[in-house]
Amino acid sequence: MELCTDLLHFTSAFQLFLQTLALTHLSGHYSVCVVRSIHDDVRLEFPRAIVTVTLESTGNTTDTTFGDRLLRSINAGCEGFMVLEGALFPFLDHFRSAHEAAYFRAHNKRIIATVRLGQAERERLLQHDTMEVTPNMLLVEVNESEGMVGLYTTKLSPEEPRGIVAELMLLERLRKGEELLLGLPESIRKFPDKLTDMEGRRVRLSTLPYPPCSVANEVPLGEGNARSTVPANYSLQADGTEILMVLELCRRHNCTLEIELVANSEWGQVYPNGSADGLIGSLIDRRSDVAVAAIYRWYNWYQYMTMSAYTGRSGISALVPRPRLLPYWQTPFLSFPPSLWLMVAVSFCVGTVAVFLTEHARHHIRPLSGSTSHNNRLIDSIFFMVSLYVEQSVPLPNSLLAGSMLLTFLLFGGFMIGNSYAGALACVMTIPRYEKSIDTRADFAASGMKWSGPTVAWMNSLLMAEQPELVTIRNRYEVHGGDTLARYSHTRRDMGYVHERLQYGSYALESFINLNATRLLQPLKEDVFWEQIVTACSKTWPLMGYYDDLILRVQQNGILRYWELG
């Protein structure tokens, strides 16, 4: 009877102790998720919303129903988790997949779990693949028979050549039920923190060569500031505005940066069968925690990753062919615009007809003395007008007043046209004339010119565009290989080439644009569109909150400008 009384007393004290733990360490979260099996029983009085997820069958850790319930609870805003003994391993098995499928993102996830740490359970827990993404974990081991509670946390250390090794670290052992009622011991009044000092653990980053945002060059082993994600006989010297941000994070939190240079230098895409490649593929396949290389807020990527605070502004524009000098045979015709040439031609024809009719009438009214006939030809009237336009002397008969007045007006008109043409021709021959320049987005859309780049990733920003100009420009975009584009940039004048201008004026030129190509091309004077640059992160990356805070500090202090211009 006394044993039953002690057990009830211990159980009541333990429930109160769990209540105190939850209030102390989980009350800062939007809502808390209680994960339990059908055999577990816990009653929490909590000031936040509580979502309960029940595991129906403890024997099936791949229970899709449990995974769906966990997913719905995460989408309901769960940031803290109270996991009871019977549901711990199913919860860990579904932790990554549920968070990767959820649309709700939480940065400060905390887990308080009750466990029985037998030898088998201990090995299974420490070898679980979620240990690296769940560092904020507090384990409560219960021993009812001895009336004892052990408080543990995981100790994560780097492992060579790559990876981490997890160990259990005892924080406190409470041996009597009365000790559970005295409040939390000093050792756990603060939640175990394994992120402020990561003790050299890795942060895996995937990128591609894209200066000035990301650069990584091979250096002798032991030098440099990063290493490859796979064991190699070289180190990496990383640079660029975005990689420097991650390096600064690692300097503050004592972590090691591992870099994966993505094959084919592609941002990548997700295919209908679920497979992916490029940078987005490295995140989906869990080969990296972070991806950088001027990634934008692409809505079709959002469901697969978490987007950081923006690290800069990027304007996307096009390099178009420079206008060439017009051919020299066009010089005489450049003095007047086409509309004025049309009016000159009309006035010439009208004047020719007027001279012909006037001369015909004059000879009919007052024929020349001593002549029996006169052949008044049209060619004479044409040459008369030509003489006026080129400012040559012409005969002006005065035998008919009306005819003399008409010819006088034509003479002054010819002088004005001739002088205007001479002045304009002098200007043309002084200042060379070029083809029409393409300077604005509207000019580019109206030119009918195609544009191209090595990847379709930039067009992700225009998939939902509705403006006619942007729709036209988007539909004319083509993707070609680097060698093809390098050849086109020297040989084709009917194509533009995508380029990027960063927040403080630097240009991220593609590798196919060499020095000779820049002499043939010019940038538009305005952006085709602009985007915010972000860092793509795994939804379960535990440093996400610290990284966002660092980005805002770097932005507000102007350090990003120094990095970009450097």
MIVEX-266222 format. One line per 2 residues: number of its first residue (from 1); for each residue x, y, z of C-alpha. Coordinates in steps of 0.2 Angstrom, whole numbers. Layout:
BEGIN
NUM = X:Y:Z  ... .
end
This chain:
BEGIN
1 = 0:0:0  14:12:4 .
3 = 22:8:-12  7:13:-22 .
5 = 6:29:-12  24:33:-16 .
7 = 21:29:-34  6:41:-35 .
9 = 15:54:-25  30:53:-38 .
11 = 18:53:-53  9:68:-47 .
13 = 26:77:-43  32:72:-60 .
15 = 17:79:-69  20:95:-60 .
17 = 38:95:-64  34:93:-83 .
19 = 22:107:-81  36:118:-74 .
21 = 47:113:-88  35:117:-101 .
23 = 30:134:-94  49:139:-92 .
25 = 55:133:-109  41:133:-121 .
27 = 30:148:-116  38:159:-128 .
29 = 32:149:-143  16:153:-152 .
31 = 9:136:-149  15:119:-142 .
33 = 13:102:-149  11:87:-137 .
35 = 15:71:-146  10:55:-137 .
37 = 5:37:-139  -12:31:-135 .
39 = -4:24:-118  4:40:-113 .
41 = -5:52:-101  0:70:-97 .
43 = -11:85:-92  -3:102:-95 .
45 = -11:118:-90  -2:130:-102 .
47 = -5:149:-107  -2:145:-126 .
49 = -12:135:-138  -9:116:-137 .
51 = -11:104:-151  -11:86:-146 .
53 = -4:73:-159  -8:55:-154 .
55 = 1:40:-161  -12:26:-164 .
57 = 1:12:-167  17:12:-158 .
59 = 23:-3:-168  23:6:-185 .
61 = 35:21:-185  31:24:-204 .
63 = 13:27:-200  7:40:-213 .
65 = -8:45:-203  4:50:-189 .
67 = 15:60:-201  -1:69:-208 .
69 = -6:74:-191  11:80:-186 .
71 = 11:90:-202  -5:98:-198 .
73 = 0:102:-181  16:111:-188 .
75 = 5:121:-200  -5:126:-185 .
77 = 10:135:-178  19:123:-167 .
79 = 36:128:-163  39:119:-146 .
81 = 36:100:-144  33:90:-128 .
83 = 36:72:-134  31:58:-122 .
85 = 40:42:-121  30:31:-133 .
87 = 30:43:-147  48:49:-147 .
89 = 56:38:-161  41:40:-173 .
91 = 42:59:-170  60:59:-174 .
93 = 57:48:-189  44:60:-196 .
95 = 52:76:-190  62:81:-206 .
97 = 49:75:-218  34:84:-209 .
99 = 44:100:-208  49:100:-226 .
101 = 31:97:-232  24:111:-220 .
103 = 21:129:-226  24:136:-208 .
105 = 42:140:-204  48:141:-186 .
107 = 66:146:-182  68:142:-163 .
109 = 61:124:-162  63:116:-145 .
111 = 60:98:-140  57:92:-122 .
113 = 55:73:-122  52:59:-109 .
115 = 62:44:-112  68:27:-105 .
117 = 87:26:-110  90:8:-111 .
119 = 106:3:-121  96:-1:-137 .
121 = 86:16:-135  102:26:-132 .
123 = 111:19:-147  96:22:-158 .
125 = 93:39:-152  112:44:-154 .
127 = 113:37:-171  97:45:-178 .
129 = 99:56:-193  89:71:-185 .
131 = 102:74:-171  110:87:-182 .
133 = 95:97:-185  87:95:-167 .
135 = 101:102:-156  88:111:-144 .
137 = 83:95:-136  80:91:-117 .
139 = 78:73:-112  69:68:-96 .
141 = 72:50:-91  59:43:-78 .
143 = 63:29:-66  47:26:-56 .
145 = 53:11:-47  68:21:-39 .
147 = 58:37:-39  72:46:-49 .
149 = 72:58:-64  87:61:-75 .
151 = 89:76:-86  100:74:-101 .
153 = 104:84:-117  113:79:-133 .
155 = 131:84:-135  136:86:-153 .
157 = 154:86:-159  162:86:-176 .
159 = 167:69:-183  181:67:-196 .
161 = 181:65:-211  164:73:-211 .
163 = 148:73:-201  144:74:-182 .
165 = 144:62:-167  131:63:-154 .
167 = 133:59:-135  121:61:-120 .
169 = 126:73:-107  119:72:-90 .
171 = 113:89:-83  105:84:-67 .
173 = 98:69:-57  83:72:-45 .
175 = 82:57:-33  67:61:-23 .
177 = 49:66:-28  51:80:-16 .
179 = 65:87:-26  53:88:-41 .
181 = 42:100:-31  56:112:-27 .
183 = 56:120:-45  69:118:-58 .
185 = 87:116:-53  100:129:-58 .
187 = 107:118:-72  91:118:-82 .
189 = 84:135:-78  91:140:-95 .
191 = 87:129:-110  103:119:-116 .
193 = 111:130:-129  121:121:-142 .
195 = 121:134:-155  130:149:-147 .
197 = 146:138:-148  145:124:-160 .
199 = 162:118:-156  167:117:-174 .
201 = 152:108:-181  148:110:-199 .
203 = 137:121:-209  135:114:-227 .
205 = 133:127:-241  130:124:-259 .
207 = 134:137:-272  141:140:-289 .
209 = 154:152:-296  145:169:-297 .
211 = 155:184:-293  153:195:-284 .
213 = 140:185:-274  150:169:-272 .
215 = 167:163:-276  176:148:-270 .
217 = 194:143:-276  204:128:-272 .
219 = 220:131:-262  232:118:-254 .
221 = 225:107:-240  225:116:-223 .
223 = 224:134:-230  209:144:-235 .
225 = 193:147:-224  182:133:-229 .
227 = 182:115:-235  173:103:-247 .
229 = 158:94:-241  166:78:-247 .
231 = 184:73:-241  197:80:-254 .
233 = 215:84:-255  212:103:-255 .
235 = 204:117:-246  193:131:-252 .
237 = 196:150:-251  178:157:-251 .
239 = 174:175:-255  159:185:-261 .
241 = 145:195:-253  134:180:-248 .
243 = 148:168:-243  156:181:-232 .
245 = 139:182:-223  139:164:-219 .
247 = 158:165:-214  154:178:-202 .
249 = 140:167:-195  153:153:-193 .
251 = 165:165:-185  152:170:-172 .
253 = 146:153:-168  162:143:-170 .
255 = 157:132:-184  165:125:-200 .
257 = 160:130:-217  158:115:-229 .
259 = 155:120:-248  148:110:-262 .
261 = 151:117:-279  136:112:-289 .
263 = 139:103:-305  136:112:-321 .
265 = 134:128:-312  115:128:-312 .
267 = 102:135:-300  92:120:-305 .
269 = 73:116:-305  61:103:-298 .
271 = 54:91:-311  36:83:-311 .
273 = 43:67:-304  49:75:-289 .
275 = 68:74:-293  78:90:-293 .
277 = 95:96:-298  106:111:-296 .
279 = 106:122:-280  88:118:-276 .
281 = 92:99:-278  105:100:-265 .
283 = 93:107:-252  79:94:-257 .
285 = 91:80:-256  98:86:-239 .
287 = 116:88:-245  117:106:-239 .
289 = 109:117:-226  111:133:-236 .
291 = 112:138:-254  118:155:-261 .
293 = 122:162:-278  110:177:-280 .
295 = 94:167:-277  78:177:-278 .
297 = 61:175:-270  55:163:-283 .
299 = 38:157:-278  40:140:-286 .
301 = 55:137:-274  46:143:-259 .
303 = 38:126:-254  54:117:-254 .
305 = 65:129:-243  65:144:-231 .
307 = 70:161:-237  81:172:-227 .
309 = 80:190:-224  85:199:-240 .
311 = 104:201:-242  103:213:-257 .
313 = 94:220:-272  97:214:-289 .
315 = 91:222:-306  90:211:-321 .
317 = 94:219:-337  100:215:-354 .
319 = 116:218:-364  111:223:-382 .
321 = 121:226:-397  129:243:-398 .
323 = 122:254:-412  134:255:-427 .
325 = 138:269:-439  126:271:-453 .
327 = 133:267:-470  141:282:-479 .
329 = 130:280:-494  116:285:-482 .
331 = 124:302:-478  115:313:-491 .
333 = 98:306:-485  101:309:-467 .
335 = 98:328:-467  79:326:-467 .
337 = 68:313:-458  57:303:-469 .
339 = 42:313:-466  51:329:-472 .
341 = 58:320:-487  40:315:-491 .
343 = 35:333:-490  50:339:-501 .
345 = 45:326:-514  27:332:-514 .
347 = 32:350:-516  44:346:-530 .
349 = 30:337:-539  17:351:-536 .
351 = 30:364:-541  35:354:-557 .
353 = 17:353:-563  14:371:-559 .
355 = 29:377:-569  24:366:-583 .
357 = 6:372:-584  11:390:-581 .
359 = 24:390:-596  11:381:-607 .
361 = -2:395:-603  11:409:-605 .
363 = 16:403:-623  -3:400:-627 .
365 = -7:418:-622  8:427:-627 .
367 = 18:417:-640  36:422:-644 .
369 = 38:434:-658  45:427:-674 .
371 = 42:409:-669  28:399:-676 .
373 = 28:385:-663  35:381:-646 .
375 = 39:364:-639  35:366:-620 .
377 = 42:349:-613  40:342:-595 .
379 = 58:339:-593  61:357:-594 .
381 = 50:360:-579  59:346:-569 .
383 = 76:354:-572  69:371:-568 .
385 = 64:364:-551  80:355:-548 .
387 = 89:371:-552  79:380:-538 .
389 = 82:366:-525  101:366:-528 .
391 = 101:385:-528  106:388:-546 .
393 = 101:403:-557  85:400:-568 .
395 = 77:411:-581  61:421:-574 .
397 = 50:427:-589  41:442:-584 .
399 = 29:443:-599  14:437:-588 .
401 = 12:444:-570  4:429:-562 .
403 = 17:417:-569  31:429:-563 .
405 = 24:429:-545  22:410:-545 .
407 = 39:407:-551  46:420:-538 .
409 = 37:410:-524  45:394:-530 .
411 = 62:402:-531  61:407:-512 .
413 = 54:390:-508  69:382:-517 .
415 = 81:393:-508  74:389:-491 .
417 = 74:370:-494  92:371:-501 .
419 = 98:381:-487  90:369:-474 .
421 = 97:354:-483  114:362:-483 .
423 = 114:366:-465  108:349:-460 .
425 = 120:340:-471  134:350:-463 .
427 = 128:344:-446  127:326:-452 .
429 = 145:326:-458  151:334:-442 .
431 = 142:323:-430  142:304:-436 .
433 = 125:296:-436  122:279:-428 .
435 = 108:266:-429  94:268:-417 .
437 = 100:264:-399  90:252:-388 .
439 = 90:260:-371  74:256:-362 .
441 = 63:241:-358  50:247:-370 .
443 = 63:249:-384  69:231:-381 .
445 = 52:224:-381  48:234:-397 .
447 = 64:229:-406  58:211:-408 .
449 = 75:206:-402  77:189:-392 .
451 = 88:188:-377  97:173:-369 .
453 = 106:166:-354  114:150:-348 .
455 = 99:145:-337  80:148:-336 .
457 = 81:152:-318  79:171:-321 .
459 = 62:168:-329  55:161:-313 .
461 = 53:179:-308  42:183:-323 .
463 = 31:167:-323  16:177:-316 .
465 = 20:193:-325  5:201:-333 .
467 = 12:217:-340  12:216:-359 .
469 = 30:222:-360  36:209:-348 .
471 = 26:195:-355  34:199:-372 .
473 = 51:199:-365  48:183:-356 .
475 = 42:174:-371  57:179:-381 .
477 = 70:172:-369  81:157:-374 .
479 = 93:146:-365  109:141:-373 .
481 = 126:134:-367  140:145:-362 .
483 = 151:141:-378  136:145:-389 .
485 = 133:161:-380  151:166:-381 .
487 = 150:164:-400  133:173:-402 .
489 = 140:188:-392  152:191:-406 .
491 = 142:186:-421  124:190:-419 .
493 = 116:207:-418  98:201:-416 .
495 = 100:195:-398  103:202:-381 .
497 = 111:194:-366  105:194:-348 .
499 = 115:202:-334  113:207:-316 .
501 = 117:223:-307  118:222:-288 .
503 = 113:234:-275  128:245:-275 .
505 = 132:246:-293  142:230:-296 .
507 = 139:219:-311  138:200:-310 .
509 = 143:197:-328  141:179:-335 .
511 = 158:170:-340  153:170:-358 .
513 = 154:189:-359  173:193:-362 .
515 = 182:209:-364  180:209:-383 .
517 = 161:206:-381  159:221:-370 .
519 = 165:232:-385  151:226:-395 .
521 = 137:227:-382  129:240:-371 .
523 = 118:238:-356  100:245:-356 .
525 = 98:261:-346  85:253:-335 .
527 = 81:236:-327  70:224:-336 .
529 = 64:219:-318  72:218:-301 .
531 = 71:206:-287  77:204:-269 .
533 = 92:192:-266  89:179:-252 .
535 = 98:164:-245  89:148:-248 .
537 = 90:137:-232  83:121:-226 .
539 = 67:121:-217  75:112:-202 .
541 = 92:122:-202  93:127:-183 .
543 = 104:143:-186  90:151:-197 .
545 = 85:164:-183  103:169:-179 .
547 = 107:170:-198  92:182:-201 .
549 = 98:193:-186  115:194:-193 .
551 = 109:199:-211  99:214:-203 .
553 = 114:219:-193  126:219:-208 .
555 = 113:228:-219  110:242:-206 .
557 = 128:245:-203  133:246:-222 .
559 = 145:232:-221  137:224:-237 .
561 = 142:239:-247  160:237:-242 .
563 = 159:218:-246  152:221:-263 .
565 = 163:235:-268  178:225:-261 .
end
